[in-house]
């Protein structure tokens, strides 16, 4: 097997994922783009493991570890996105400045909500 084919495919996958992270505004699409980037890394790990004929198959073992980390990352990431969507009504990354700040709060002179407003928001 030639190493160039999976390396070019992985470079294309990583490039598409990088474009998705930098250009997308929806948080779910950003998470999908991160997954594309991780899959490109996994493809490179397996391709180099096969090409080098490693007896311990370290590339494949590291790929399994990366898949497990990616599954945990997407689970926690989707939970955060759903929580933000319920509270804000949007998952647009550009419109989210701070998760504790909402549009209907009246800030004090220094720009932060008062203690009473924070207590009402948590009650």
N, C-alpha and C positions, 0 to 999 in steps of 0.2 A: 504494500500500500504506500502510495506517495504521501508524504507529509504535507505537501502544498495544498491539497484539496480540503482537508478539514481545517487547516490554518486559515485559508482564504474564507471559508464559510464562517469560521469563528470570528474573523475580523469583520465580516459583513454584519453578523448578528450583533456584535459589540457596538458597531457604528450605528446601527438602527436603534439599539437600546440607549446609547448615549444621546442621540438626537431626540428620542422620546423623553428622556429625563430633562434635557435642556429646553425643549420647545413646548412641551405639554403643560397645560394648566390644571387639568383634572388629576386629583391625587391618585385615583385608581389606575389611570393610564401611566402615571409616573411609577407606581409599584410594578405594573406589568413590564415597563421598560427596564427596571432594575432586574427583574427576573430574566429578561432576555440577555442582559449583560452577564448574569451569573451562569446562564446556560452556555454562553460563548466560552467562558472560562472553563466550565466543565468539559466542553468539547475539546478544548486545547489540552487539558489534563489527560484525558483518555487517549487522545491522538499521540501525545508525546510518550505516554506510558507504553503504548503498542509499538511505537517507532523505536524506542530505546530498549525494548524487550526486557523490562525490569522484572526480576524474578519475584520481588515482593509486591508488585503491582501497587506501588505507592500512589500513583496518579489516580487509579480507580478508587482506592480507599479514601483519598482526599476528596474525590468527587462525591462519594456517598456522604461524607461529612458536610460538604458544601450544600448538598440537596437537603439534608436535615436542617441546617441553619436557615436555608431559604424558605423552607416550609414554616418554621417558627417565625421568621421575619414577616412573611405574608399574612400569617394568622394575626399577629399583633398589629401589623400595619392596617389590615382591613378593619379590625376592631376599633382602632383609633379613627379611621376615616368615617366609619358608621357613627361613632359618637359625635364627631365634629359635624357630620351632616344632620344629625338629629337636633343638635343645639343651634346650628347656624343656618341650616337650610341649603347649604351649598358645599361642594367639595373642591371648589376652585382654589388652587394653591396661592394665587396672587391676592385673593381677597382675605386670606387668613393671616392676620398679623400676630395675634396672641390668642390662645384658647380661653383665657380668662376674661377677655374683653368682648363685649357685645355692642351692637350699634345703638341700642336704646338707652345706654347708661349716660348719665350726665356727669362729665368729669369735673373735678375740682379745679382750682386755679393752676395747679401744677400738672394737670392732665391725668391724674389718677382718680379713680372713684373713691368716695369717702368710705369709712368703715361701716356706716349704716347701710349704704348701698350694697356693699359686699355681703353684709349679713342677710339682707333681703334676697340677694341673688342665690345664696346657698340654702335658704330656708324653703 
